[in-house]
């Protein structure tokens, strides 16, 4: 009986850890600025408030529609500077302040 209770507590703890990691990976950020000439975007997710790293790829959407991908080029405390992966955007599509951003491949381990 005690071993079953210990196993339940162990599994509950692991499940809780997994949920935290999923939540971090699915955090939604927002585009705060865009420089179309230089092709970079500022996102309000940084090192201290998200699961974003300098290797992170981000997906941009507007009104639930996928627009394209961003690659983090500079990670700051409260924001990320990202390069637009221009080949992932359809011709004529432009990123705008207010667009939503999520992590493309959240880490679960």
C-alpha positions in Angstrom: 0.0 0.0 0.0 2.8 2.4 0.9 4.7 1.6 -2.3 1.5 2.4 -4.4 1.1 5.7 -2.6 4.8 6.6 -3.3 4.4 5.6 -7.0 1.2 7.9 -7.2 3.1 10.8 -5.7 6.1 10.2 -8.0 3.8 10.1 -11.1 1.9 13.2 -9.9 5.1 15.1 -9.5 6.3 14.1 -13.0 3.0 15.1 -14.5 3.2 18.5 -12.8 6.7 19.0 -14.2 5.6 18.1 -17.7 2.6 20.5 -17.5 5.0 23.3 -16.5 7.3 22.6 -19.4 4.4 22.5 -21.9 3.0 25.8 -20.5 6.4 27.4 -21.0 6.7 26.1 -24.5 3.3 27.3 -25.5 3.6 30.8 -24.1 2.4 33.4 -26.5 4.4 36.5 -27.2 3.7 39.5 -29.2 5.6 41.4 -31.9 6.3 44.8 -30.5 8.3 46.3 -33.4 9.3 45.5 -37.0 12.1 46.8 -39.2 11.2 45.7 -42.7 14.3 47.3 -44.2 16.7 45.3 -42.1 14.3 42.3 -41.8 14.2 42.0 -38.0 11.4 41.8 -35.4 11.3 42.6 -31.7 9.3 40.1 -29.6 8.3 40.7 -26.0 9.6 37.3 -24.9 13.1 37.3 -23.4 15.5 35.3 -21.3 13.8 36.1 -18.0 10.1 35.7 -18.9 9.9 32.7 -21.3 11.5 29.5 -22.6 13.1 31.3 -25.5 16.8 30.7 -26.2 19.2 31.9 -29.0 18.5 28.6 -30.8 14.7 29.1 -30.7 12.6 29.2 -33.8 9.3 31.1 -33.5 6.1 31.0 -35.4 4.2 34.2 -36.2 0.4 34.3 -36.7 -2.3 36.9 -37.0 -5.9 36.1 -36.2 -5.1 32.4 -36.1 -3.4 32.4 -39.5 0.2 31.3 -39.8 2.4 33.9 -41.4 5.9 32.6 -41.1 9.0 31.8 -39.0 11.4 33.9 -37.0 14.9 33.0 -35.7 16.1 34.5 -32.5 19.3 36.4 -33.2 19.7 38.3 -29.9 18.2 37.4 -26.6 17.8 40.1 -24.0 16.3 40.0 -20.5 12.7 40.9 -21.5 12.7 40.8 -25.3 14.1 39.0 -28.3 15.5 40.4 -31.5 14.6 38.0 -34.3 15.4 37.7 -38.0 12.6 36.9 -40.4 13.0 33.7 -42.3 11.9 35.3 -45.5 11.5 32.1 -47.4 8.8 31.0 -44.9 6.6 34.0 -45.6 4.3 34.2 -48.6 4.9 37.0 -51.1 3.4 40.3 -49.8 2.9 39.1 -46.2 4.4 41.5 -43.6 4.8 41.0 -39.9 3.1 43.8 -37.9 3.3 44.9 -34.3 0.6 43.0 -32.4 1.1 39.7 -34.3 1.2 36.6 -32.0 4.4 34.5 -31.6 4.8 31.0 -30.2 7.8 28.7 -29.9 8.0 26.4 -33.0 9.4 23.4 -31.2 8.9 23.6 -27.5 11.3 21.5 -25.4 9.6 18.9 -23.2 12.5 17.4 -21.4 
